[in-house]
Amino acid sequence: MIKSLLDIEIDCLLSAITERYGYDFRNYARASLKRRIQNYLTVSDCNHVSELIPKVLHDKECFAKFLSNMSVTVTEMFRDPLVFKSIREDILPKLKTYSRINVWHAGCATGEEVYSMAILLEEEGLLGRAHIYATDFNAKSLATAKEGIYPAENVQLYTRNYLKAGGKSSFSDYYQANYESAKMKDSLREKITFASHNLISDQVFAEMNLVLCRNVLIYFDKVLQDRVLELFSDSLVSRGFLVLGDKEAIKYSIVKDDFEAVSERLKTYRKVLHV
Ligand SMILES: C[S@@+](CC[C@H](N)C(=O)[O-])C[C@H]1O[C@@H](n2cnc3c(N)ncnc32)[C@H](O)[C@@H]1O
């Protein structure tokens, strides 16, 4: 099949970026990748994708902007509250027997989901022996996540989500409010390590009891999804848990036999014991 001119230009751009910077977008789902590149084109002063190539190769700032445009960082506290309720009721009780609990949020964006998990662990009496690793490849989002300061206008939604997720206290116990923003409490932040990690090129870095990677795999093609799911499987201890996003599943993936569903509907899975 003959490729369109646009596809040829995109292939050249992505190869150049991989060679120059080690960020490999070649196995991202094509339709949304194309949309985001075309979107970047409209805010740049270029008419064609091929004109972007020398710019991103020679100008690191231009590449940083391109990179930030490539990530969709939409997130919220207790996003899909019923998933967090199920983590509270079905997963955390099974982690109570461990003396140390490692949790990995891969693709944590600006960190709202990570603080939500810290709150759950606190309310279930597990935060003291837990450590949360929160990673993303987007430096700007990670900086926001580390700060843990969110717009006050989001607090109403987060409070509703917290209650739907079975919140046992008052959401306001977990942040200090001022007129414009809510700053998450240090006691939560102290249990979180925020770090840069690229799911495509970086390796497993610790043994995990629970891995959450929600709304990230949808941006990858099947080859990349399989590779990243294998990384999660390798990183989990035997009988560890994996939580994916609403539109992501393990059913047709390379690791389908490594996991059983806790809830297929909520995309929560548990690693099986192979004998
Ligand atoms: C839509 S956000 C998901 C945030 C959160 N997990 C949630 O579900 O609300 C997707 C995140 O995946 C990150 N991401 C995309 N590709 C990545 C990669 N190769 N390595 C690490 N993070 C990546 C993006 O930077 C973005 O922050």
Ligand as a Chemical Component Dictionary entry (heavy atoms), coordinates in Angstrom:
data_LIG
# 
_chem_comp.id                   LIG 
_chem_comp.type                 NON-POLYMER 
_chem_comp.pdbx_formal_charge   0 
_chem_comp.three_letter_code    LIG 
# 
loop_
_chem_comp_atom.comp_id 
_chem_comp_atom.atom_id 
_chem_comp_atom.alt_atom_id 
_chem_comp_atom.type_symbol 
_chem_comp_atom.charge 
_chem_comp_atom.model_Cartn_x 
_chem_comp_atom.model_Cartn_y 
_chem_comp_atom.model_Cartn_z 
_chem_comp_atom.pdbx_ordinal 
LIG C1  C1  C 0  -4.315 10.754 30.209 1  
LIG S1  S1  S 1  -2.899 10.778 31.242 2  
LIG C2  C2  C 0  -3.360 9.561  32.447 3  
LIG C3  C3  C 0  -3.280 10.097 33.849 4  
LIG C4  C4  C 0  -3.809 9.182  34.929 5  
LIG N1  N1  N 0  -3.156 7.895  34.911 6  
LIG C5  C5  C 0  -5.293 9.016  34.820 7  
LIG O1  O1  O 0  -5.781 7.994  34.350 8  
LIG O2  O2  O -1 -6.016 9.949  35.194 9  
LIG C6  C6  C 0  -1.676 9.908  30.252 10 
LIG C7  C7  C 0  -0.255 10.116 30.757 11 
LIG O3  O3  O 0  0.600  9.127  30.150 12 
LIG C8  C8  C 0  1.866  9.721  29.971 13 
LIG N2  N2  N 0  2.638  8.947  28.976 14 
LIG C9  C9  C 0  2.389  8.793  27.653 15 
LIG N3  N3  N 0  3.359  8.057  27.083 16 
LIG C10 C10 C 0  4.244  7.742  28.073 17 
LIG C11 C11 C 0  5.469  7.016  28.104 18 
LIG N4  N4  N 0  5.980  6.466  27.000 19 
LIG N5  N5  N 0  6.100  6.876  29.292 20 
LIG C12 C12 C 0  5.593  7.444  30.430 21 
LIG N6  N6  N 0  4.451  8.158  30.454 22 
LIG C13 C13 C 0  3.777  8.310  29.284 23 
LIG C14 C14 C 0  1.527  11.134 29.500 24 
LIG O4  O4  O 0  2.624  12.022 29.670 25 
LIG C15 C15 C 0  0.333  11.465 30.381 26 
LIG O5  O5  O 0  0.724  12.159 31.534 27 
# 
loop_
_chem_comp_bond.comp_id 
_chem_comp_bond.atom_id_1 
_chem_comp_bond.atom_id_2 
_chem_comp_bond.value_order 
_chem_comp_bond.pdbx_ordinal 
LIG C1  S1  SING 1  
LIG S1  C2  SING 2  
LIG S1  C6  SING 3  
LIG C2  C3  SING 4  
LIG C3  C4  SING 5  
LIG C4  N1  SING 6  
LIG C4  C5  SING 7  
LIG C5  O1  DOUB 8  
LIG C5  O2  SING 9  
LIG C6  C7  SING 10 
LIG C7  O3  SING 11 
LIG C7  C15 SING 12 
LIG O3  C8  SING 13 
LIG C8  N2  SING 14 
LIG C8  C14 SING 15 
LIG N2  C9  SING 16 
LIG N2  C13 SING 17 
LIG C9  N3  DOUB 18 
LIG N3  C10 SING 19 
LIG C10 C11 SING 20 
LIG C10 C13 DOUB 21 
LIG C11 N4  SING 22 
LIG C11 N5  DOUB 23 
LIG N5  C12 SING 24 
LIG C12 N6  DOUB 25 
LIG N6  C13 SING 26 
LIG C14 O4  SING 27 
LIG C14 C15 SING 28 
LIG C15 O5  SING 29 
# 
